[in-house]
Amino acid sequence: MNAIGERDNTTPIATPGPTATVMPQIKFSPEGFCIDHPDPELGDQLMADALGAADLDAMHGILRQLARASSKGRKPDAINLAFMISMVRSIRPRDSVEAMLVAQMVSIHVMAMRCAYHLANAEDIARQDSAARALGKLSRIFPAQIDALSRYRHNGEPVITVQNVRVQDGGKAIVGNVTQHASVIVSSKRARKRKTRPARDRRPARANAKSEPQA
């Protein structure tokens, strides 16, 4: 077992080899918790990759935060923590910003489901209202986090994915999903409008001079 302790330096993480198939587990002890894997160094690498951490310090920090967020009665819950690590791994954060944001997302989800449990088991109106308000706030935060992650991954621009395209006779189609940024689509629409805009009718200018009388 590789115990998690305080670290003074930042140690880079190497890319795991093709034999890395067994995901490390988290084991709790009276002193805290540790990463359990047959190969301690490989276990650190796999856990860092799962959390999107660039080094051991980042991995240990995010893992501690997830453990505290998984707590029940001031004690980390092994089942909750395993679930949270699995969710972070499935979203696949690609850098430190995504790692922190995804960790917040899974923590918000766990807290929201905890509030849903309290709401379902509330014995009086006061507790029911308190749980309902907390659940409502957390439920609004979660989709905002999803939108923030999507915008960050696409450089701040919303993405429109076209899945169904009609092709007329003589046309060509691309097999698969076509994804374009909204700014490109808007600019192309404006260009088409400029080309198809009809010219205004020109009215003949009125003559200011009066016609001279004939002799």
C-alpha positions in Angstrom: 0.0 0.0 0.0 1.1 3.5 -0.8 0.1 5.9 2.0 -0.8 9.4 1.1 1.2 11.9 3.0 2.3 15.5 2.8 4.7 16.2 -0.1 7.1 19.1 -0.5 7.9 18.8 -4.2 6.1 18.3 -7.4 6.8 14.9 -9.0 5.9 14.3 -12.7 3.7 11.4 -13.6 4.8 9.1 -16.4 2.4 7.6 -18.9 1.3 4.0 -17.9 2.3 1.2 -20.1 0.0 -1.3 -21.9 0.1 -3.7 -18.9 -1.8 -1.1 -16.7 -5.1 -2.9 -16.4 -5.9 -3.1 -12.7 -7.3 0.2 -11.2 -6.0 1.0 -7.8 -8.4 1.0 -4.8 -8.7 3.3 -1.8 -8.3 1.7 1.6 -9.0 3.5 4.8 -7.2 3.2 8.1 -7.2 5.0 11.5 -4.4 7.2 10.1 -6.3 8.1 7.0 -6.5 6.4 3.6 -4.0 5.0 1.0 -3.8 3.9 -2.6 -3.8 0.1 -2.7 -2.2 -1.5 -5.8 0.3 -4.4 -6.4 2.7 -1.9 -7.9 2.7 1.4 -5.8 4.3 3.5 -8.5 1.9 2.2 -11.2 -1.0 2.7 -8.8 -0.1 6.4 -8.4 0.2 6.7 -12.2 -3.2 5.1 -12.8 -4.9 7.2 -10.1 -3.4 10.4 -11.4 -4.6 9.6 -15.0 -8.1 8.8 -13.7 -8.3 12.2 -11.9 -6.6 14.2 -14.7 -3.8 15.2 -12.4 -0.4 16.3 -13.8 1.7 15.2 -10.8 1.5 13.5 -7.5 0.8 16.7 -5.5 -2.2 17.4 -7.7 -3.4 13.8 -7.5 -3.1 13.7 -3.7 -4.9 17.1 -3.3 -7.9 16.2 -5.5 -8.1 12.7 -3.8 -8.2 14.3 -0.3 -10.9 16.7 -1.4 -13.0 14.0 -3.0 -12.6 11.9 0.2 -13.8 14.8 2.4 -16.8 15.4 0.0 -17.7 11.7 0.3 -17.9 11.8 4.1 -20.8 10.6 6.1 -20.9 11.7 9.7 -17.4 13.3 9.4 -15.9 10.0 8.1 -15.0 9.4 4.5 -17.3 6.8 2.8 -15.4 4.2 0.7 -18.4 3.5 -1.5 -19.0 7.1 -2.2 -15.4 7.8 -2.9 -15.1 4.9 -5.3 -18.2 6.1 -7.1 -16.8 9.7 -7.4 -13.4 8.5 -8.7 -15.2 6.3 -11.3 -17.3 9.3 -12.5 -14.2 11.5 -12.7 -12.4 8.8 -14.7 -15.3 8.4 -17.1 -15.5 12.1 -17.9 -11.7 12.0 -18.6 -10.4 15.5 -17.5 -7.6 16.6 -19.8 -5.8 19.2 -17.7 -5.8 20.7 -14.2 -8.7 23.1 -14.9 -10.9 20.2 -16.1 -9.7 18.1 -13.2 -10.9 20.6 -10.6 -14.2 21.3 -12.4 -15.0 17.6 -12.8 -14.2 17.0 -9.1 -16.7 19.8 -8.2 -19.3 18.3 -10.5 -19.2 14.8 -8.9 -19.2 16.4 -5.5 -22.2 18.5 -6.3 -24.0 15.4 -7.6 -23.3 13.5 -4.4 -24.5 16.4 -2.3 -27.6 16.7 -4.4 -28.5 13.1 -4.0 -27.9 13.4 -0.3 -30.4 16.2 -0.2 -32.8 14.2 -2.2 -32.6 11.4 0.4 -33.2 13.9 3.3 -36.2 15.3 1.3 -37.7 11.8 0.8 -37.3 11.0 4.5 -38.2 14.4 6.1 -40.6 14.1 9.0 -41.7 17.7 9.2 -42.4 20.6 6.9 -39.3 22.6 8.1 -36.9 19.8 7.2 -38.7 19.2 4.0 -38.5 22.8 2.9 -34.8 23.0 3.9 -33.9 19.9 1.9 -36.0 21.0 -1.1 -34.3 24.4 -1.2 -30.8 22.9 -1.0 -31.7 20.3 -3.7 -33.0 23.0 -6.0 -29.8 25.1 -5.7 -27.5 22.1 -6.3 -29.7 20.9 -9.2 -29.2 24.3 -10.9 -25.4 24.3 -10.3 -24.8 21.0 -11.9 -26.0 21.8 -15.5 -24.1 25.1 -15.2 -21.0 23.1 -14.5 -21.6 20.9 -17.5 -22.0 24.0 -19.7 -18.8 25.5 -18.3 -16.9 22.3 -19.0 -18.3 22.1 -22.6 -17.4 25.8 -23.2 -13.9 25.3 -21.8 -13.3 22.3 -24.0 -14.4 24.2 -27.1 -12.5 27.5 -26.4 -15.5 29.3 -25.1 -17.8 28.8 -28.1 -21.0 26.9 -28.1 -20.9 23.9 -30.5 -23.7 22.8 -32.8 -23.8 19.2 -34.0 -25.7 18.4 -37.2 -26.7 14.7 -37.3 -29.4 14.6 -40.0 -28.7 16.2 -43.4 -30.9 16.1 -46.6 -29.1 15.5 -49.9 -30.7 16.4 -53.2 -29.9 14.8 -56.6 -26.4 15.6 -57.6 -25.3 16.6 -54.1 -22.7 15.1 -51.8 -22.9 14.1 -48.1 -20.5 13.3 -45.4 -21.0 10.0 -43.5 -20.9 10.8 -39.8 -21.6 13.7 -37.4 -20.7 17.2 -38.6 -19.7 19.7 -35.9 -19.3 23.4 -36.4 -18.8 26.3 -34.1 -21.8 28.7 -33.9 -19.7 31.7 -34.9 -18.8 30.1 -38.3 -22.5 29.2 -38.9 -23.7 32.8 -38.1 -21.1 34.4 -40.3 -22.0 32.1 -43.2 -25.7 33.0 -42.8 -24.9 36.7 -42.9 -22.8 36.2 -46.0 -25.7 34.4 -47.8 -28.1 37.2 -46.8 -25.9 39.8 -48.3 -25.7 38.0 -51.6 -29.5 37.3 -51.8 -30.6 40.8 -50.7 -32.6 42.4 -53.6 -31.5 45.8 -54.8 -33.9 48.7 -54.0 -35.9 50.2 -56.9 -34.4 53.5 -58.0 -36.9 56.3 -58.4 -36.3 58.8 -61.2 -35.1 62.2 -60.0 -37.7 65.0 -60.3 -36.8 67.9 -62.5 -36.5 71.2 -60.7 -36.6 73.4 -63.7 -40.0 74.3 -65.2 -40.6 73.8 -68.9 -40.3 77.0 -71.0 -43.4 78.2 -72.8 -43.5 77.6 -76.5 -43.5 80.7 -78.8 
